[in-house]
Amino acid sequence: MKTYTQSLGADVWDVVEEEYQKCPIVIMKYQKVEFTCNAKAMNSLLVGLPKSELVKVMDCTFAKSIRDKMSSFYEGESMVNKVKLQGFRMQFESLKMHDDEDIIKNFLRVDEVVNTIRGLDEKLDEYIVVKKVLRYLLERFNPKVSTIEKMTNLNTLTIYQILGTLITYEIIIYNRNSSTKESTFKVNKSKEDLDNSCCE
């Protein structure tokens, strides 16, 4: 909603940030511009709300008052945000990869936690996320992690660069394991056929 409102123009976003002072009669050109910007901002904010939320802001006549009300409902006071942030920090610290999980599913969980922390205005540097992920990956990724740590500067890597590398590695491991299983099955089948022919 914020991005869409900002896309309508800086003047439109200004009336969301600073309350528009409605004049009884619009006379001056700049007053018409302010009036239009307030209307655009209100429209963009209201369109983004579900019907159940509209009742909370029906009495608002300015974009800023809509934003302030919705912020208090969803963002809460600073104390609530601190508690939320503490919970998400704990989730970040306890992140690890599950045995039945592939890299993509794991990175979706990481993204969710990291983006929530950043959404609560907490700075979380990319290199900290990268190092965290490389520390908790399953043992099957150890060779690739060692290569990444030796060959690159972890402080300049992004989490998405690592994701691409690990997806490729996971595919290679999967294909290798599949062909090994297939070979083992063929050997066992041949041995079984041989045993059956000997018994006849």
Backbone as CSV, one residue per row, in Angstrom:
resi,resn,N_x,N_y,N_z,CA_x,CA_y,CA_z,C_x,C_y,C_z
1,MET,0.826,-1.184,0.000,0.000,0.000,0.000,0.879,1.261,0.000
2,LYS,1.956,1.241,0.811,2.848,2.391,0.895,3.497,2.655,-0.461
3,THR,3.983,1.593,-1.094,4.659,1.746,-2.381,3.703,2.286,-3.436
4,TYR,2.481,1.763,-3.448,1.508,2.239,-4.429,1.203,3.721,-4.201
5,THR,0.994,4.107,-2.956,0.690,5.512,-2.650,1.853,6.408,-3.053
6,GLN,3.073,5.977,-2.786,4.234,6.772,-3.182,4.333,6.874,-4.698
7,SER,3.887,5.824,-5.394,3.965,5.855,-6.859,3.031,6.901,-7.464
8,LEU,2.045,7.343,-6.686,1.139,8.384,-7.176,1.793,9.759,-7.146
9,GLY,2.930,9.860,-6.507,3.677,11.114,-6.491,4.071,11.543,-5.092
10,ALA,5.119,12.338,-5.033,5.641,12.808,-3.742,4.604,13.644,-3.001
11,ASP,3.852,14.440,-3.737,2.829,15.269,-3.093,1.740,14.417,-2.447
12,VAL,1.405,13.308,-3.121,0.378,12.419,-2.577,0.890,11.780,-1.290
13,TRP,2.146,11.329,-1.305,2.705,10.712,-0.093,2.840,11.734,1.025
14,ASP,3.123,12.980,0.686,3.256,14.034,1.706,1.989,14.187,2.537
15,VAL,0.817,14.065,1.903,-0.412,14.234,2.677,-0.693,13.023,3.566
16,VAL,-0.020,11.908,3.300,-0.126,10.751,4.198,0.779,10.975,5.399
17,GLU,1.934,11.562,5.158,2.909,11.822,6.222,2.511,13.024,7.090
18,GLU,2.043,14.082,6.443,1.684,15.308,7.159,0.228,15.631,6.856
19,GLU,-0.517,15.917,7.869,-1.967,16.092,7.689,-2.287,17.256,6.766
20,TYR,-3.176,16.998,5.851,-3.666,18.005,4.912,-4.679,18.883,5.633
21,GLN,-4.535,20.179,5.474,-5.455,21.125,6.099,-6.525,21.515,5.089
22,LYS,-7.706,20.978,5.271,-8.789,21.217,4.325,-9.316,22.644,4.462
23,CYS,-9.403,23.322,3.333,-9.946,24.683,3.321,-11.448,24.607,3.052
24,PRO,-12.214,25.501,3.633,-13.660,25.463,3.408,-14.017,25.619,1.930
25,ILE,-13.308,26.496,1.244,-13.546,26.689,-0.190,-12.180,26.638,-0.864
26,VAL,-12.069,25.801,-1.865,-10.796,25.683,-2.581,-10.677,26.853,-3.552
27,ILE,-9.702,27.724,-3.254,-9.574,28.937,-4.057,-8.282,28.911,-4.872
28,MET,-7.177,28.726,-4.167,-5.870,28.823,-4.807,-5.509,27.524,-5.529
29,LYS,-4.638,27.646,-6.516,-4.215,26.489,-7.302,-3.535,25.446,-6.411
30,TYR,-2.659,25.892,-5.503,-1.942,24.942,-4.650,-2.913,24.204,-3.728
31,GLN,-4.021,24.854,-3.364,-5.022,24.193,-2.526,-5.737,23.083,-3.302
32,LYS,-5.951,23.313,-4.612,-6.545,22.276,-5.443,-5.613,21.079,-5.546
33,VAL,-4.330,21.351,-5.680,-3.340,20.274,-5.769,-3.331,19.472,-4.469
34,GLU,-3.322,20.168,-3.336,-3.330,19.484,-2.040,-4.601,18.667,-1.856
35,PHE,-5.735,19.229,-2.256,-7.004,18.527,-2.153,-6.975,17.237,-2.988
36,THR,-6.481,17.338,-4.217,-6.385,16.184,-5.119,-5.430,15.136,-4.552
37,CYS,-4.312,15.581,-4.036,-3.334,14.647,-3.467,-3.911,13.901,-2.268
38,ASN,-4.647,14.608,-1.422,-5.279,13.972,-0.266,-6.296,12.924,-0.730
39,ALA,-7.078,13.267,-1.747,-8.085,12.334,-2.264,-7.422,11.089,-2.860
40,LYS,-6.347,11.294,-3.620,-5.624,10.153,-4.210,-5.031,9.260,-3.120
41,ALA,-4.427,9.886,-2.128,-3.802,9.127,-1.038,-4.852,8.334,-0.265
42,MET,-5.969,8.985,0.044,-7.043,8.284,0.766,-7.553,7.096,-0.053
43,ASN,-7.748,7.321,-1.345,-8.233,6.251,-2.206,-7.260,5.071,-2.215
44,SER,-5.982,5.349,-2.368,-5.006,4.249,-2.421,-4.935,3.494,-1.103
45,LEU,-5.095,4.198,0.012,-5.071,3.537,1.312,-6.330,2.692,1.530
46,LEU,-7.483,3.242,1.157,-8.750,2.539,1.377,-8.911,1.333,0.458
47,VAL,-8.431,1.442,-0.778,-8.539,0.333,-1.726,-7.750,-0.882,-1.233
48,GLY,-6.665,-0.635,-0.518,-5.832,-1.727,-0.034,-6.351,-2.427,1.208
49,LEU,-7.431,-1.929,1.764,-7.966,-2.518,2.996,-9.104,-3.484,2.718
50,PRO,-9.157,-4.600,3.447,-10.324,-5.479,3.315,-11.547,-4.806,3.939
51,LYS,-12.742,-5.259,3.562,-13.985,-4.643,4.047,-14.056,-4.639,5.574
52,SER,-13.543,-5.700,6.182,-13.612,-5.780,7.648,-12.788,-4.689,8.329
53,GLU,-11.788,-4.164,7.626,-10.930,-3.121,8.202,-11.446,-1.711,7.905
54,LEU,-12.258,-1.576,6.885,-12.753,-0.248,6.499,-13.540,0.421,7.616
55,VAL,-14.256,-0.366,8.416,-15.052,0.227,9.494,-14.177,0.944,10.512
56,LYS,-12.932,0.566,10.605,-12.027,1.194,11.582,-11.631,2.603,11.163
57,VAL,-11.728,2.886,9.850,-11.267,4.198,9.370,-12.353,4.980,8.627
58,MET,-13.599,4.566,8.776,-14.701,5.230,8.056,-14.836,6.703,8.422
59,ASP,-14.479,7.058,9.637,-14.654,8.441,10.076,-13.496,9.346,9.668
60,CYS,-12.480,8.801,9.074,-11.294,9.602,8.716,-11.545,10.411,7.449
61,THR,-11.124,11.673,7.481,-11.291,12.530,6.303,-9.955,12.924,5.679
62,PHE,-8.850,12.469,6.294,-7.522,12.778,5.773,-6.691,11.503,5.678
63,ALA,-5.824,11.463,4.687,-4.976,10.289,4.474,-4.104,10.013,5.694
64,LYS,-3.588,11.061,6.296,-2.709,10.871,7.461,-3.450,10.206,8.609
65,SER,-4.694,10.598,8.840,-5.439,9.999,9.945,-5.724,8.519,9.678
66,ILE,-5.951,8.145,8.408,-6.134,6.728,8.064,-4.852,5.963,8.368
67,ARG,-3.742,6.535,7.915,-2.446,5.880,8.132,-2.156,5.735,9.622
68,ASP,-2.386,6.783,10.382,-2.111,6.737,11.823,-2.944,5.667,12.516
69,LYS,-4.226,5.580,12.152,-5.096,4.577,12.769,-4.641,3.171,12.409
70,MET,-4.370,2.943,11.131,-3.956,1.607,10.698,-2.602,1.241,11.300
71,SER,-1.734,2.213,11.427,-0.433,1.948,12.047,-0.600,1.515,13.489
72,SER,-1.487,2.190,14.202,-1.677,1.834,15.606,-2.291,0.443,15.745
73,PHE,-3.152,0.045,14.783,-3.745,-1.292,14.830,-2.715,-2.364,14.512
74,TYR,-1.912,-2.138,13.463,-1.051,-3.201,12.960,0.376,-3.146,13.458
75,GLU,0.914,-1.961,13.619,2.291,-1.868,14.057,2.376,-1.826,15.576
76,GLY,1.330,-1.310,16.181,1.329,-1.248,17.639,2.279,-0.192,18.156
77,GLU,2.340,-0.108,19.453,3.242,0.836,20.080,4.671,0.296,20.011
78,SER,5.624,1.133,20.322,7.029,0.734,20.217,7.350,-0.447,21.130
79,MET,6.671,-0.540,22.262,6.911,-1.653,23.185,6.486,-2.980,22.557
80,VAL,5.345,-2.959,21.872,4.858,-4.168,21.201,5.842,-4.575,20.110
81,ASN,6.329,-3.585,19.350,7.299,-3.876,18.302,8.578,-4.470,18.864
82,LYS,9.009,-3.981,20.012,10.223,-4.523,20.630,10.035,-5.987,21.008
83,VAL,8.856,-6.306,21.521,8.575,-7.698,21.899,8.522,-8.573,20.646
84,LYS,7.851,-8.085,19.593,7.791,-8.824,18.337,9.199,-9.067,17.800
85,LEU,9.999,-8.010,17.823,11.360,-8.080,17.306,12.184,-9.104,18.072
86,GLN,12.035,-9.112,19.370,12.758,-10.074,20.192,12.380,-11.507,19.802
87,GLY,11.098,-11.751,19.566,10.638,-13.075,19.150,11.224,-13.484,17.806
88,PHE,11.266,-12.552,16.858,11.806,-12.878,15.540,13.328,-13.028,15.574
89,ARG,13.993,-12.289,16.447,15.439,-12.496,16.622,15.712,-13.908,17.127
90,MET,14.889,-14.356,18.085,15.048,-15.709,18.616,14.804,-16.743,17.518
91,GLN,13.796,-16.483,16.676,13.547,-17.396,15.544,14.746,-17.437,14.612
92,PHE,15.343,-16.261,14.354,16.510,-16.203,13.482,17.666,-17.002,14.076
93,GLU,17.911,-16.812,15.349,19.010,-17.518,16.006,18.804,-19.029,16.021
94,SER,17.549,-19.471,16.091,17.288,-20.907,16.177,17.033,-21.549,14.803
95,LEU,17.198,-20.783,13.723,16.992,-21.342,12.391,17.939,-22.504,12.141
96,LYS,17.417,-23.562,11.550,18.250,-24.665,11.083,17.495,-25.396,9.992
97,MET,18.218,-26.218,9.268,17.610,-26.951,8.164,17.107,-28.289,8.670
98,HIS,15.879,-28.646,8.284,15.301,-29.929,8.670,15.753,-31.011,7.694
99,ASP,15.817,-32.242,8.169,16.284,-33.362,7.352,15.450,-33.569,6.089
100,ASP,14.147,-33.346,6.177,13.247,-33.600,5.051,13.030,-32.359,4.181
101,GLU,13.861,-31.353,4.367,13.653,-30.058,3.716,14.672,-29.857,2.602
102,ASP,14.213,-29.298,1.481,15.178,-28.938,0.443,15.602,-27.482,0.635
103,ILE,16.574,-27.074,-0.138,17.152,-25.730,0.008,16.115,-24.636,-0.217
104,ILE,15.272,-24.789,-1.209,14.296,-23.733,-1.514,13.326,-23.532,-0.356
105,LYS,12.778,-24.615,0.189,11.861,-24.492,1.326,12.567,-23.840,2.510
106,ASN,13.806,-24.224,2.734,14.557,-23.653,3.843,14.765,-22.157,3.656
107,PHE,15.119,-21.747,2.453,15.372,-20.331,2.200,14.093,-19.508,2.287
108,LEU,12.950,-20.108,1.973,11.678,-19.392,2.143,11.449,-19.073,3.618
109,ARG,11.783,-20.015,4.508,11.638,-19.762,5.952,12.608,-18.675,6.401
110,VAL,13.835,-18.739,5.886,14.837,-17.725,6.234,14.367,-16.352,5.776
111,ASP,13.901,-16.273,4.529,13.408,-15.001,3.980,12.296,-14.415,4.835
112,GLU,11.376,-15.261,5.247,10.241,-14.788,6.040,10.702,-14.148,7.344
113,VAL,11.599,-14.820,8.040,12.091,-14.296,9.326,12.916,-13.031,9.112
114,VAL,13.842,-13.073,8.152,14.731,-11.927,7.898,13.929,-10.707,7.456
115,ASN,12.984,-10.900,6.531,12.188,-9.766,6.049,11.294,-9.192,7.140
116,THR,10.802,-10.040,8.036,9.991,-9.542,9.149,10.844,-8.703,10.083
117,ILE,12.045,-9.165,10.378,12.960,-8.398,11.243,13.266,-7.053,10.606
118,ARG,13.588,-7.072,9.334,13.893,-5.813,8.638,12.660,-4.919,8.544
119,GLY,11.477,-5.536,8.406,10.224,-4.779,8.360,9.919,-4.071,9.667
120,LEU,10.495,-4.575,10.751,10.326,-3.925,12.058,11.451,-2.920,12.321
121,ASP,12.088,-2.496,11.239,13.146,-1.465,11.262,14.392,-1.878,12.026
122,GLU,14.679,-3.165,12.041,15.918,-3.653,12.652,16.909,-3.907,11.533
123,LYS,18.136,-3.406,11.717,19.164,-3.615,10.709,19.695,-5.038,10.852
124,LEU,19.670,-5.783,9.777,20.218,-7.147,9.768,21.053,-7.267,8.503
125,ASP,22.370,-7.190,8.680,23.269,-7.188,7.530,23.239,-8.511,6.789
126,GLU,23.432,-8.412,5.486,23.384,-9.588,4.611,24.450,-10.613,5.000
127,TYR,25.654,-10.151,5.342,26.719,-11.105,5.656,26.403,-11.914,6.914
128,ILE,25.633,-11.345,7.843,25.236,-12.091,9.051,24.278,-13.215,8.671
129,VAL,23.344,-12.922,7.756,22.395,-13.938,7.295,23.154,-15.034,6.539
130,VAL,24.079,-14.638,5.670,24.865,-15.603,4.891,25.627,-16.541,5.817
131,LYS,26.328,-15.989,6.796,27.119,-16.816,7.720,26.226,-17.730,8.541
132,LYS,25.076,-17.239,8.947,24.125,-18.042,9.727,23.675,-19.255,8.917
133,VAL,23.287,-19.017,7.655,22.807,-20.098,6.795,23.911,-21.134,6.567
134,LEU,25.106,-20.679,6.285,26.204,-21.620,6.027,26.545,-22.459,7.262
135,ARG,26.294,-21.923,8.452,26.577,-22.658,9.696,25.594,-23.777,9.961
136,TYR,24.340,-23.604,9.577,23.345,-24.581,10.008,22.929,-25.594,8.932
137,LEU,23.492,-25.511,7.745,23.086,-26.448,6.696,23.398,-27.891,7.090
138,LEU,22.670,-28.807,6.488,22.863,-30.228,6.773,24.246,-30.688,6.315
139,GLU,24.663,-31.817,6.853,26.004,-32.342,6.600,26.274,-32.583,5.118
140,ARG,25.238,-32.935,4.365,25.433,-33.231,2.941,25.935,-32.012,2.145
141,PHE,25.794,-30.817,2.735,26.257,-29.604,2.065,27.674,-29.190,2.479
142,ASN,28.283,-29.918,3.402,29.607,-29.541,3.913,30.652,-29.309,2.833
143,PRO,30.774,-30.192,1.827,31.785,-29.926,0.793,31.571,-28.592,0.076
144,LYS,30.314,-28.294,-0.237,30.024,-27.049,-0.955,30.243,-25.834,-0.057
145,VAL,29.852,-25.952,1.212,30.059,-24.849,2.161,31.545,-24.553,2.289
146,SER,32.376,-25.598,2.391,33.831,-25.415,2.491,34.367,-24.686,1.269
147,THR,33.884,-25.075,0.101,34.319,-24.427,-1.138,33.913,-22.956,-1.151
148,ILE,32.680,-22.679,-0.776,32.190,-21.294,-0.746,33.042,-20.458,0.208
149,GLU,33.326,-20.992,1.383,34.103,-20.238,2.382,35.539,-19.992,1.925
150,LYS,36.108,-20.941,1.188,37.494,-20.786,0.720,37.596,-19.865,-0.481
151,MET,36.613,-19.943,-1.373,36.717,-19.266,-2.659,36.141,-17.851,-2.691
152,THR,35.332,-17.494,-1.711,34.669,-16.187,-1.798,34.787,-15.417,-0.490
153,ASN,34.574,-14.124,-0.604,34.538,-13.261,0.566,33.095,-13.244,1.072
154,LEU,32.856,-13.848,2.209,31.490,-13.967,2.737,30.846,-12.611,3.007
155,ASN,31.667,-11.586,3.231,31.120,-10.257,3.520,30.492,-9.595,2.291
156,THR,30.804,-10.104,1.098,30.253,-9.500,-0.115,29.205,-10.379,-0.783
157,LEU,29.043,-11.596,-0.307,28.052,-12.514,-0.885,26.643,-12.140,-0.452
158,THR,25.688,-12.359,-1.349,24.288,-12.190,-0.962,23.689,-13.569,-0.714
159,ILE,22.607,-13.589,-0.010,21.933,-14.842,0.303,21.417,-15.506,-0.974
160,TYR,21.069,-14.711,-1.984,20.546,-15.276,-3.230,21.645,-15.883,-4.090
161,GLN,22.871,-15.362,-3.986,23.994,-15.991,-4.674,24.253,-17.377,-4.082
162,ILE,24.194,-17.464,-2.764,24.384,-18.755,-2.107,23.247,-19.701,-2.472
163,LEU,22.029,-19.184,-2.514,20.874,-20.010,-2.859,21.076,-20.662,-4.226
164,GLY,21.471,-19.874,-5.205,21.706,-20.421,-6.549,22.764,-21.511,-6.549
165,THR,23.852,-21.283,-5.845,24.935,-22.263,-5.760,24.459,-23.545,-5.087
166,LEU,23.715,-23.407,-3.999,23.270,-24.582,-3.247,22.175,-25.365,-3.973
167,ILE,21.327,-24.676,-4.716,20.316,-25.380,-5.513,21.016,-26.254,-6.550
168,THR,21.999,-25.685,-7.225,22.761,-26.440,-8.215,23.420,-27.657,-7.576
169,TYR,24.044,-27.437,-6.444,24.719,-28.537,-5.739,23.720,-29.612,-5.318
170,GLU,22.557,-29.192,-4.827,21.535,-30.149,-4.391,21.040,-30.992,-5.569
171,ILE,20.890,-30.377,-6.736,20.466,-31.114,-7.930,21.522,-32.145,-8.306
172,ILE,22.780,-31.755,-8.250,23.869,-32.685,-8.575,23.861,-33.865,-7.614
173,ILE,23.729,-33.582,-6.325,23.680,-34.663,-5.319,22.489,-35.581,-5.595
174,TYR,21.329,-35.001,-5.872,20.126,-35.795,-6.124,20.321,-36.702,-7.345
175,ASN,20.856,-36.126,-8.435,21.080,-36.918,-9.655,22.087,-38.034,-9.417
176,ARG,23.129,-37.724,-8.669,24.152,-38.731,-8.364,23.547,-39.865,-7.536
177,ASN,22.759,-39.501,-6.530,22.129,-40.519,-5.680,21.116,-41.349,-6.464
178,SER,20.385,-40.697,-7.365,19.400,-41.415,-8.175,20.071,-42.427,-9.077
179,SER,21.186,-42.024,-9.720,21.880,-42.948,-10.623,22.527,-44.087,-9.832
180,THR,23.009,-43.816,-8.609,23.585,-44.858,-7.758,22.509,-45.860,-7.357
181,LYS,21.345,-45.351,-6.989,20.227,-46.234,-6.616,19.792,-47.072,-7.804
182,GLU,19.760,-46.464,-8.983,19.364,-47.176,-10.184,20.362,-48.279,-10.510
183,SER,21.657,-47.976,-10.380,22.702,-48.973,-10.634,22.589,-50.116,-9.638
184,THR,22.365,-49.790,-8.376,22.227,-50.805,-7.332,21.026,-51.695,-7.621
185,PHE,19.928,-51.086,-8.073,18.729,-51.852,-8.404,19.017,-52.813,-9.554
186,LYS,19.732,-52.321,-10.585,20.056,-53.170,-11.740,20.938,-54.339,-11.329
187,VAL,21.948,-54.073,-10.476,22.851,-55.129,-10.002,22.064,-56.161,-9.203
188,ASN,21.208,-55.693,-8.302,20.394,-56.605,-7.496,19.441,-57.421,-8.366
189,LYS,18.858,-56.779,-9.384,17.943,-57.466,-10.288,18.683,-58.529,-11.086
190,SER,19.888,-58.178,-11.574,20.684,-59.133,-12.339,21.074,-60.317,-11.472
191,LYS,21.466,-60.013,-10.239,21.863,-61.068,-9.310,20.667,-61.990,-9.018
192,GLU,19.507,-61.399,-8.859,18.291,-62.168,-8.589,17.956,-63.058,-9.785
193,ASP,18.088,-62.512,-11.014,17.818,-63.284,-12.221,18.803,-64.445,-12.354
194,LEU,20.071,-64.164,-12.022,21.107,-65.191,-12.062,20.829,-66.308,-11.081
195,ASP,20.436,-65.918,-9.867,20.099,-66.907,-8.822,18.916,-67.764,-9.272
196,ASN,17.928,-67.132,-9.887,16.741,-67.864,-10.350,17.077,-68.838,-11.454
197,SER,17.969,-68.426,-12.380,18.336,-69.305,-13.485,19.178,-70.488,-13.006
198,CYS,19.989,-70.268,-11.954,20.821,-71.343,-11.389,19.954,-72.376,-10.696
199,CYS,18.866,-71.945,-10.120,17.996,-72.850,-9.363,17.189,-73.734,-10.299
200,GLU,17.010,-73.319,-11.544,16.154,-74.080,-12.448,16.799,-75.330,-12.949
